[in-house]
C-alpha cells in the first residue's frame, strides 16, 4: 500500500498513528487515514474517513480517492485489481486541481505506464450516456464476451478517427467511448465502429454521432473469420496456376509461374502457418522457353510434387514432374517426351500412401488427334508404367484420383472436336484397365473433375447443355445421374458419401450438395451487389466437420469494367452461409481465387491472383476462424498486429523477431530487431495492400532502428524482416497521428 500513499511523518507508522490520533485539525485527520491504511487497519481508516467533512473540492476528491483505497483494503486487493468504475473515478481525480490528483496519477502510472490517459479515458461509468455497449464473439463461435479488445471509430472514408481514442472492452465485453472527444466531432458526419486488426465487427454500420447515442447500448459481434495474413508474390508477372496443398505441419505450398525474360518458369513457394516464405523455387526447362505449373501435391512425409508443362530442347511440350524435400531441396526432375509430334500436356496429379505418383493428361501423335496418357512414377522418380487410351480422334484427360485400394481413376473426354463424351477409366496399381465407362448426352460433353468417396465410389462432374454429375460404384455400375443448369468447375465428397459441386449459374456462383443417392440437399448461389456483375466459384473443399468452402471471383464493379475480387465463402453442413471474405490488390482488374485448402485446426488458405502495382501477382491468404477471442494476437503474421507494450518482446534470442515501440508510433518510435544471425538483413515496410513503402538495412544481432515517421502517412503497416530474400519475421504498426 505504501507506494501509492503519501508519506506521513518520516517516523515509524505506529508512532505516527499515536501522534495523529491526538490531533483535531483536518490535515492531521487526513494523514491519519493514510497511516491506518499503510498499517492495513482498514476499519479504523474507514471510521476516520467517514468523519471528515466535504466542504471543498479538495475534501470531496480526497474522500473519493480514499474510498477506493479502503475498498481495496477491505477486499485484500491491490491497485492492479481496480474495477472499471474505480478506474474511471481515479482518472477523473487526476484531472482535478487538487493535491490528491498526484496520488491518483501515481496509481495510474504504476498500473498503465506513462501513457495511462490514453487507456483510462476509455473506461466507463455505466450511468453515463454515450456510445457504449458490449462486444461478443459471433454466435456461431459461442457468443462469449470479448475482453481487452480495442474498438475504434472510423469516418465514412474508412479512415481512423484519430481524435477519439479506442474504447477498451472489460471482462464482460463492455466498452464506452469518451464523451468529451465525441462532442468535438461533426454531428452530421457518418461514422462506423470496428477493430483495426484481427476479427472485424460483423455487419458494420455507418451512423451519425447522435444516431449512435440513440442506438446505445449496442450489441456488437465479431466476424466469424479473420484475414490473418496475405502475401502477394511478384517477379515481373507472377500468377497462380497450379493449385495449393498443405502438409501435416500446417505449411502451405503454392504453385504458379513467373515471367522471366519474356518466358515463363515454374514457381513454387512454401509458407509457414504464420505466413513466412520458407522457400521459393523456380524451374526453367531445357528449352529455355515457356514452363507452366499445372498441379501440386504433398505426401505423408511432407515432400512436395509439382507438375507442369515445359518446353524442351527440341522435344516440344514435355510433361515435367519435380519432387522437392521439405527443406526445398530438389530431389529429382522427370521430363517425359512421349510422341513424335512433340506435344505432351499434363492435366492432374495424385499421390498414393506409398509415395507413388500418378500423372494424367494427353499426348498428340499428330496434328489432329490426341490420346489420354497416364504415367506412374516411383517415389524416386522412375517411370513405372505408361498407359495411353484412345477410342476416338480426340481423347483428353481432366482429372485423376487414387482410391483407398490403390486403384487409379482417370476422368476425361473422348470424341471429335465438335462432339465429346465423358469417359472414366479405372486402372489397378499395375496399370491394367479394370473398366471404362462412357456417357453421351447427345451434345458436346466435357468432364471437369472427379472425386472418390470412402467406399471407393466414383463421382464425376462436367458440362454439356447442363451440369452433369454421375456416380459409379467401385465396379463401374452407374448409381445415379443428375442434371443441373450452369457450368461446373470442381467436386468433392465427404465421408458419408455426399457430393458437393461448385461453379457458375447464369451470372452467379453456385454450390450444390447431393446426398449419397443423388438427391439435392441444398443449392446455394452467391451474387455480389452488382446485378450485372459475374461471380464464379472455381474450387470447393471440406473441413473435418463437413463444412463447405468455395473460392473464385466476385464482381467488384459492373461487368463491363471487368473488375473482380478474390472471394472465399464458408457454408455449414446445412448450407447456411457462414461468412464471405474478399481480397484484392490496389487495382480491381481480374483478381480471382483458384484453389482452397483447410488445415486440421480449421485455418483456411486461398490462392489465386491479384493485379497490383500494374502487374499480376500470385496471392496467398490465410483466414482463421473461431474462437474469435484470439483477436489481434492470433498470429505473428497478421496484416495488423499491435504490440501493446514493450513487454511483448520475445524472450528467445535464437529466433528472429521485430516490433515497433511504442505502437501506435510517434516521432521517437523505433523498430526493435533481433536477426538471430550475424548477417545484414533488410526490413520491408509495406502498406495494407502489400505495396512497399520503405526499405531499411539492419546489422546482425539485436538493434534498434529509427522509424522514418515523416515518410509514413496515417494508416496501418506490415513490417517484415528479410534474410536472403526470405521473410523470417513479421509484425505490424499503426500510424494514427
Residue pairs with C-beta under 8 A, 6 or more apart in sequence:
1 37
1 38
1 40
1 69
1 73
2 38
3 106
3 110
4 69
4 79
4 103
4 106
4 107
4 110
5 34
5 37
5 38
5 69
5 103
6 34
6 103
8 16
8 20
8 31
8 34
8 35
8 38
9 15
9 16
9 19
9 20
9 31
13 35
13 38
13 39
14 39
16 31
16 35
17 32
17 35
17 36
17 39
20 28
20 29
20 31
20 32
20 35
21 32
23 29
23 32
26 52
26 53
26 59
29 48
29 51
29 52
30 52
30 62
32 48
33 45
33 48
33 49
33 52
33 66
34 66
36 42
36 44
36 45
36 48
37 45
37 66
37 69
37 70
37 73
40 73
42 70
42 73
42 74
45 66
45 70
45 73
46 70
46 74
49 63
49 66
49 67
49 70
52 59
52 62
52 63
53 59
54 60
54 63
57 96
57 97
57 98
58 98
58 99
58 100
61 93
61 96
61 98
61 100
61 101
62 98
62 100
64 89
64 93
65 90
65 93
65 100
65 103
65 104
68 82
68 86
68 89
68 90
71 86
72 78
72 79
72 81
72 82
75 81
79 107
79 110
79 111
80 111
82 90
82 107
82 111
84 123
84 124
84 170
84 174
85 124
85 125
85 126
87 108
87 120
87 123
88 120
88 123
88 124
88 125
89 125
90 104
90 107
90 108
90 120
91 104
91 108
91 117
91 120
91 121
91 123
93 100
93 101
93 104
94 101
94 104
94 105
94 108
94 117
94 120
95 101
108 116
108 117
108 120
109 116
112 119
112 120
113 645
115 662
118 165
119 168
121 165
121 178
121 180
121 181
122 165
122 166
122 167
122 168
122 175
122 176
122 177
122 178
123 168
123 170
123 176
124 132
124 170
124 174
124 175
124 176
126 132
126 174
128 176
128 179
129 179
129 213
129 216
130 176
130 177
130 178
130 179
130 182
130 213
130 216
131 167
131 176
131 177
131 182
131 193
131 209
131 212
131 213
131 216
131 218
132 167
132 174
132 175
132 176
132 177
132 216
132 217
132 218
133 174
133 175
133 216
133 217
133 218
133 219
133 220
134 145
134 169
134 172
134 173
134 174
134 175
134 217
134 218
134 219
134 220
135 145
135 146
135 149
135 151
135 169
135 173
135 175
135 201
135 220
135 221
135 222
136 143
136 144
136 145
136 146
136 173
136 219
136 220
136 221
136 222
137 143
137 144
137 145
137 146
137 221
137 222
137 626
137 627
137 628
137 629
138 202
138 221
138 222
138 223
138 224
138 626
138 628
139 221
140 224
140 578
140 626
141 222
141 224
141 625
141 626
141 627
141 628
142 626
142 627
143 221
144 627
144 629
145 169
145 171
145 172
145 173
146 169
146 173
146 222
146 628
146 629
146 631
147 169
147 170
147 171
147 172
147 173
147 629
148 168
148 169
148 631
149 168
149 169
149 173
149 175
149 195
149 631
149 632
150 166
150 167
150 168
150 195
150 196
150 632
150 642
151 166
151 167
151 168
151 169
151 175
151 193
151 194
151 195
151 201
151 220
152 160
152 161
152 164
152 166
152 193
152 194
152 195
152 196
153 160
153 161
153 164
153 177
153 191
153 192
153 193
154 160
154 161
154 191
154 192
154 193
154 194
155 161
155 189
155 190
155 191
156 189
156 190
156 191
156 192
156 206
158 192
159 714
160 196
160 714
160 715
160 736
161 185
161 191
162 714
162 736
162 737
163 181
163 184
163 185
164 177
164 178
164 181
164 182
164 185
165 178
165 181
167 175
167 176
167 177
168 175
169 175
182 209
185 191
185 209
186 209
187 208
187 209
187 210
188 208
189 208
189 209
190 206
190 207
190 208
191 206
191 207
191 208
191 209
191 212
192 204
192 205
192 206
192 207
193 201
193 204
193 212
193 218
193 220
194 200
194 201
194 204
195 201
195 222
195 631
195 632
196 640
196 642
196 716
196 734
197 631
197 632
197 638
197 639
197 640
197 641
197 642
197 716
197 732
198 226
198 630
198 631
198 632
198 633
198 634
198 638
198 640
199 222
199 223
199 225
199 226
199 628
199 630
199 631
199 634
200 222
200 223
200 226
201 220
201 221
201 222
201 223
202 220
202 221
202 222
202 223
202 224
207 215
212 218
222 628
222 631
223 579
223 628
224 570
224 578
224 579
224 625
224 626
224 628
225 570
225 579
225 581
225 604
225 623
225 624
225 625
226 623
226 624
226 625
226 628
226 630
226 634
227 581
227 583
227 621
227 622
227 623
227 639
228 275
228 603
228 622
228 623
228 624
228 634
228 635
228 637
228 638
228 639
229 274
229 275
229 621
229 622
229 635
229 637
229 638
229 639
229 730
230 275
230 583
230 619
230 620
230 621
230 622
230 639
230 690
231 271
231 275
231 277
231 619
231 620
231 621
231 690
231 727
232 585
232 610
232 612
232 617
232 618
232 619
232 690
233 256
233 267
233 269
233 277
233 280
233 617
233 618
233 619
233 620
234 258
234 612
234 613
234 615
234 616
234 617
234 618
235 258
235 259
235 260
235 267
236 258
236 259
236 260
236 615
237 258
237 259
237 615
237 616
237 617
238 256
238 257
238 258
238 259
238 267
238 615
238 616
238 617
238 618
239 256
239 257
239 258
239 609
239 616
239 618
240 254
240 255
240 256
240 594
240 595
240 607
240 608
240 609
240 618
240 619
241 255
241 256
241 257
241 292
241 293
241 294
241 594
242 254
242 255
242 256
242 257
242 292
242 293
242 294
242 295
242 296
242 306
242 307
242 308
243 254
243 255
243 295
243 296
243 594
243 595
243 607
244 252
244 253
244 254
244 255
244 296
244 595
244 596
244 597
244 605
244 607
244 620
245 252
245 253
245 296
245 297
245 298
245 304
245 597
246 252
246 253
246 298
246 597
246 598
246 599
246 605
247 253
247 298
247 302
247 304
247 326
248 300
248 302
249 273
249 302
250 273
250 599
250 600
250 601
250 603
251 270
251 271
251 272
251 273
251 278
251 302
252 270
252 271
252 273
252 597
252 605
252 620
252 622
253 268
253 269
253 270
253 271
253 296
253 298
253 304
254 268
254 269
254 270
254 271
254 296
254 607
254 618
254 620
255 266
255 267
255 268
255 293
255 295
255 296
255 306
255 308
256 267
256 268
256 269
256 293
256 607
256 618
257 264
257 265
257 266
257 267
257 291
257 292
257 293
257 308
258 264
258 265
258 267
258 282
258 618
260 282
260 284
263 284
263 288
263 289
263 290
263 291
264 290
264 291
264 292
265 282
265 283
265 284
265 285
265 291
266 281
266 282
266 283
266 284
266 291
266 292
266 293
266 306
266 308
266 310
266 320
266 322
267 280
267 281
267 282
267 293
267 618
268 280
268 281
268 282
268 283
268 293
268 296
268 304
268 306
268 322
268 324
269 277
269 279
269 280
269 281
269 618
269 620
270 277
270 278
270 279
270 280
270 304
270 328
271 277
271 278
271 620
272 278
273 599
273 603
273 622
273 635
274 635
274 636
274 637
274 730
275 622
275 635
275 636
275 637
275 727
275 730
276 637
276 726
276 727
276 728
276 729
276 730
277 726
277 727
278 328
278 726
279 327
279 328
279 726
280 725
280 726
281 324
281 328
281 330
283 291
283 306
283 308
283 310
283 320
283 322
283 333
284 291
285 291
285 310
285 311
285 312
285 318
285 320
285 335
286 310
286 312
286 313
286 315
286 335
287 310
287 311
287 312
287 313
287 314
287 315
288 311
288 313
289 311
290 310
290 311
291 308
291 309
291 310
291 311
291 320
292 308
292 309
292 310
293 306
293 307
293 308
294 307
294 308
294 309
294 346
294 347
294 348
294 349
294 361
295 306
295 307
295 346
295 347
295 348
295 349
296 304
296 305
296 306
296 307
296 349
297 304
297 305
297 349
297 350
297 351
297 357
298 304
298 305
298 351
299 305
299 351
299 355
299 379
300 353
300 355
301 326
301 355
302 326
303 323
303 324
303 325
303 326
303 331
303 355
304 323
304 324
304 326
305 321
305 322
305 323
305 324
305 349
305 351
305 357
306 321
306 322
306 324
307 319
307 320
307 321
307 346
307 348
307 349
307 359
308 320
308 322
308 346
309 317
309 318
309 319
309 320
309 344
309 345
309 346
310 317
310 318
310 319
310 320
310 335
311 317
311 318
312 318
312 335
312 337
312 342
315 335
315 337
315 342
316 337
316 341
316 342
316 343
316 344
317 342
317 343
317 344
317 345
318 335
318 336
318 337
318 344
319 335
319 336
319 338
319 344
319 345
319 346
319 359
319 361
319 373
319 375
320 333
320 334
320 335
320 336
320 346
321 333
321 334
321 336
321 346
321 349
321 357
321 359
321 377
321 381
322 330
322 332
322 333
322 334
323 330
323 331
323 332
323 333
323 357
323 381
324 330
324 331
325 331
331 381
332 380
332 381
333 381
334 377
334 381
334 383
336 344
336 375
336 383
336 386
337 344
338 344
338 363
338 373
338 386
339 363
339 364
339 365
340 365
341 364
341 365
341 366
341 367
343 363
343 364
343 370
344 361
344 362
344 363
344 364
344 373
345 361
345 362
345 363
345 364
346 359
346 360
346 361
347 360
347 361
347 362
347 396
347 397
347 398
347 399
347 400
347 412
348 359
348 360
348 361
348 397
348 398
348 399
348 400
349 357
349 358
349 359
349 400
350 357
350 358
350 400
350 401
350 402
350 408
351 357
351 358
351 402
352 358
352 402
352 406
352 429
353 406
354 379
354 406
355 378
355 379
356 376
356 377
356 378
356 379
356 384
356 429
357 376
357 377
357 379
358 374
358 375
358 376
358 377
358 400
358 402
358 408
359 374
359 375
359 377
359 400
360 372
360 373
360 374
360 375
360 397
360 399
360 400
360 410
360 412
361 372
361 373
361 396
361 397
362 370
362 371
362 372
362 373
362 395
362 396
362 397
362 412
363 370
363 371
363 373
363 388
364 370
364 371
365 371
368 393
369 390
369 393
369 394
370 390
370 393
370 394
370 395
370 396
371 388
371 389
371 390
371 395
372 388
372 389
372 390
372 395
372 396
372 397
372 410
372 412
372 414
372 423
372 425
373 386
373 387
373 388
373 389
373 397
374 386
374 387
374 388
374 389
374 397
374 400
374 408
374 410
374 425
374 427
374 431
375 383
375 385
375 386
375 387
376 383
376 384
376 385
376 386
376 408
376 429
376 431
377 383
377 384
378 384
384 431
385 430
385 431
387 427
387 431
387 433
389 395
389 410
389 423
389 425
389 433
389 436
390 414
391 414
391 423
392 414
392 415
392 416
393 415
393 416
393 417
394 413
394 414
394 415
394 416
394 417
394 420
395 412
395 413
395 414
395 423
396 412
396 413
396 414
397 410
397 411
397 412
398 411
398 412
398 413
398 446
398 447
398 448
398 449
398 450
398 462
399 410
399 411
399 412
399 447
399 448
399 449
399 450
400 408
400 409
400 410
400 411
400 450
401 408
401 409
401 450
401 451
401 452
401 458
402 408
402 409
402 452
403 409
403 452
403 456
403 458
403 474
404 452
404 454
404 456
405 456
405 474
406 428
406 429
407 426
407 427
407 428
407 429
407 434
407 456
408 426
408 427
408 428
408 429
409 424
409 425
409 426
409 427
409 450
409 452
409 458
410 424
410 425
410 426
410 427
411 422
411 423
411 424
411 425
411 447
411 449
411 450
411 458
411 460
411 462
412 423
412 425
412 447
413 420
413 421
413 422
413 423
413 445
413 446
413 447
413 462
414 420
414 421
414 423
414 438
415 421
415 444
418 444
419 443
419 444
420 444
420 445
420 446
421 438
421 439
421 440
421 445
422 437
422 438
422 439
422 440
422 445
422 446
422 447
422 460
422 462
422 468
422 470
423 436
423 437
423 438
423 447
424 436
424 437
424 447
424 450
424 458
424 460
424 472
424 476
425 433
425 435
425 436
426 433
426 434
426 435
426 436
426 458
426 476
427 433
427 434
428 434
434 476
435 475
435 476
436 476
437 472
437 476
437 478
439 445
439 468
439 470
439 481
441 464
441 465
441 468
443 464
443 465
444 464
445 462
445 463
445 464
445 468
446 462
446 463
446 464
447 460
447 461
447 462
448 461
448 462
448 463
448 488
448 489
448 490
448 491
449 460
449 461
449 462
449 488
449 489
449 490
449 491
450 458
450 459
450 460
450 461
450 491
451 458
451 459
451 491
451 492
451 493
451 499
452 458
452 459
452 493
453 459
453 493
453 494
453 495
453 497
453 499
453 516
454 495
454 497
455 473
455 474
455 497
456 473
456 474
457 471
457 472
457 473
457 474
457 479
457 497
458 471
458 472
458 473
458 474
459 469
459 470
459 471
459 472
459 491
459 493
459 499
460 469
460 470
460 472
460 491
461 467
461 468
461 469
461 470
461 488
461 491
461 501
462 468
462 488
463 487
463 488
466 483
466 484
466 485
466 486
467 483
467 484
467 485
467 486
467 487
467 488
467 501
467 503
468 481
468 482
468 483
469 481
469 482
469 484
469 488
469 491
469 499
469 501
469 514
469 518
470 478
470 480
470 481
471 478
471 479
471 480
471 481
471 499
471 518
472 478
472 479
473 479
479 517
479 518
480 517
480 518
481 518
482 514
482 518
482 520
484 501
484 505
484 512
484 520
484 523
485 505
485 506
486 503
486 504
486 505
486 506
486 510
487 503
487 504
487 505
488 501
488 502
488 503
489 502
489 503
489 504
489 536
489 537
489 538
489 539
489 552
490 501
490 502
490 503
490 537
490 538
490 539
490 540
491 499
491 500
491 501
491 502
491 540
492 499
492 500
492 540
492 541
492 542
493 499
493 500
494 500
494 542
494 546
495 546
496 516
496 546
497 515
497 516
498 513
498 514
498 515
498 516
498 521
498 546
499 513
499 514
500 511
500 512
500 513
500 514
500 540
500 542
500 548
501 511
501 512
501 514
501 540
502 509
502 510
502 511
502 512
502 537
502 538
502 539
502 540
502 550
502 552
503 509
503 510
503 536
503 537
504 510
504 534
504 535
504 536
504 537
505 525
507 527
507 532
507 533
507 534
507 535
507 559
508 525
508 526
508 527
508 535
509 525
509 526
509 527
509 535
509 536
509 537
509 550
509 552
509 554
509 567
509 569
510 523
510 524
510 525
510 526
510 537
511 523
511 524
511 525
511 526
511 537
511 540
511 548
511 550
511 569
511 571
512 520
512 522
512 523
512 524
513 520
513 521
513 522
513 523
513 548
513 575
514 520
514 521
515 521
521 575
522 574
522 575
523 575
524 571
524 575
524 577
526 535
526 537
526 550
526 554
526 567
526 569
526 577
526 580
527 533
527 535
528 535
528 554
528 555
528 556
530 555
530 556
530 557
530 558
530 559
532 558
532 559
532 560
533 554
533 555
533 556
533 557
533 558
533 559
534 555
534 559
534 564
535 552
535 553
535 554
535 555
535 567
536 552
536 553
536 592
537 550
537 551
537 552
537 569
538 550
538 551
538 552
538 553
538 592
538 593
538 594
538 595
539 550
539 551
539 552
539 593
539 594
539 595
539 596
540 548
540 549
540 550
540 596
541 548
541 549
541 596
541 597
541 598
542 548
542 549
542 598
543 549
543 598
543 602
544 598
544 600
544 602
545 573
545 602
546 573
547 570
547 571
547 572
547 573
547 578
548 570
548 571
548 572
548 573
548 575
549 568
549 569
549 570
549 571
549 596
549 598
549 604
550 568
550 569
550 571
550 596
551 566
551 567
551 568
551 569
551 593
551 594
551 595
551 596
551 606
551 608
552 567
552 592
552 593
552 594
553 564
553 565
553 566
553 567
553 590
553 591
553 592
553 593
553 608
554 564
554 565
554 567
554 582
555 563
555 564
555 565
556 563
556 564
556 565
556 582
556 584
556 588
556 591
557 563
557 588
561 588
562 589
562 590
563 588
563 589
563 590
564 588
564 589
564 590
564 591
564 592
565 582
565 583
565 584
565 588
565 591
566 582
566 583
566 584
566 591
566 592
566 593
566 606
566 608
566 609
566 610
566 619
566 621
567 580
567 581
567 582
567 593
568 580
568 581
568 582
568 593
568 596
568 604
568 606
568 621
568 623
569 577
569 579
569 580
569 581
570 577
570 578
570 579
570 604
570 625
571 577
571 578
572 578
581 623
583 591
583 606
583 610
583 619
583 621
584 591
584 610
585 591
585 610
585 611
585 612
585 613
585 617
585 619
585 689
585 690
586 612
586 613
586 689
586 691
587 611
587 612
587 614
588 611
589 611
590 609
590 611
591 608
591 609
591 610
591 611
591 619
592 608
592 609
593 606
593 607
593 608
594 607
594 608
594 609
595 606
595 607
595 608
596 604
596 605
596 606
596 607
597 604
597 605
598 604
598 605
599 605
602 624
602 625
602 626
603 622
603 623
603 624
603 625
604 622
604 623
604 624
604 625
605 620
605 621
605 622
605 623
606 620
606 621
606 623
607 618
607 619
607 620
607 621
608 618
608 619
609 616
609 617
609 618
609 619
610 616
610 617
610 619
611 617
612 689
612 690
612 691
613 691
617 690
622 635
622 637
624 630
624 634
624 635
632 638
632 640
632 641
632 642
633 641
635 641
636 729
636 730
636 731
637 730
638 732
639 688
639 716
639 718
639 732
640 688
640 716
640 732
640 734
641 730
641 731
641 732
642 663
642 664
642 732
642 734
643 659
643 660
643 661
643 663
643 731
643 733
644 663
646 661
646 662
646 672
648 659
649 657
649 659
649 672
650 657
650 674
653 674
653 676
653 702
654 676
655 674
655 676
655 729
656 674
656 675
656 676
656 677
656 681
656 721
656 723
656 728
656 729
657 673
657 674
657 721
657 729
657 731
658 671
658 672
658 673
658 674
658 683
658 719
658 721
658 729
658 731
659 671
659 672
659 731
660 669
660 670
660 671
660 672
660 707
660 719
660 731
660 732
660 733
661 669
661 670
661 672
662 669
663 669
663 733
663 734
664 733
664 734
664 735
664 736
664 737
665 707
665 709
665 712
665 733
665 734
665 735
666 709
666 737
667 709
669 707
669 709
669 733
670 704
670 705
670 706
670 707
671 683
671 696
671 704
671 705
671 707
671 719
672 702
672 704
673 681
673 683
673 698
673 702
673 703
673 704
673 705
673 721
674 701
674 702
675 681
675 698
675 699
675 700
675 701
675 702
675 721
675 723
676 728
677 700
677 723
678 700
678 701
679 700
679 723
679 724
680 697
680 698
680 699
680 700
681 697
681 698
681 700
681 721
681 722
681 723
682 695
682 696
682 697
682 698
682 721
682 722
683 695
683 696
683 697
683 698
683 705
683 719
683 720
683 721
683 722
684 692
684 694
684 695
684 718
684 719
684 720
684 722
685 692
685 693
685 694
685 695
685 696
685 712
685 717
685 718
685 719
686 692
686 693
686 717
686 718
686 720
687 693
687 715
687 716
687 717
687 718
688 715
688 716
688 717
688 718
690 718
693 711
693 712
693 717
694 708
694 711
694 712
696 705
696 708
698 705
707 733
709 735
712 735
713 735
714 735
714 736
714 737
715 734
715 735
716 732
716 733
716 734
716 735
717 732
717 733
717 734
717 735
718 730
718 731
718 732
719 730
719 731
719 732
719 733
720 727
720 729
720 730
721 727
721 728
721 729
721 730
722 728
